[in-house]
Amino acid sequence: MKKSLNDRYLKMSEIRLVSDLRIMHSKVNELFQVVQTLKRRHPEGAIRQYSDNVALEEDIKRVDEIYLWFVGLKEERLRLTKK
């Protein structure tokens, strides 16, 4: 007798993935809230003036990498839904 997808137990690797995804969702939301607060409270010029420029550029690079990864996931989802 084969178990349905809803009735089966998760493998350890699946549990880790779900856990990691929940952490990612939380951290993305946290970053979004921090950026929204900075944007609301401070003009962009002041943020650039008072930031550590090296650290800010590294942050921008990291966010760009994350964005491109998300775009890839989105494109793959769209590609799969068109089939």
Secondary structure, 3 states (H helix, E strand, C coil): CCCCCCCCCCCHHHHHHHHHHHHHHHHHHHHHHHHHHHHHHCCHHHHHHHCCHHHHHHHHHHHHHHHHHHHHHHHHHHHHHCC
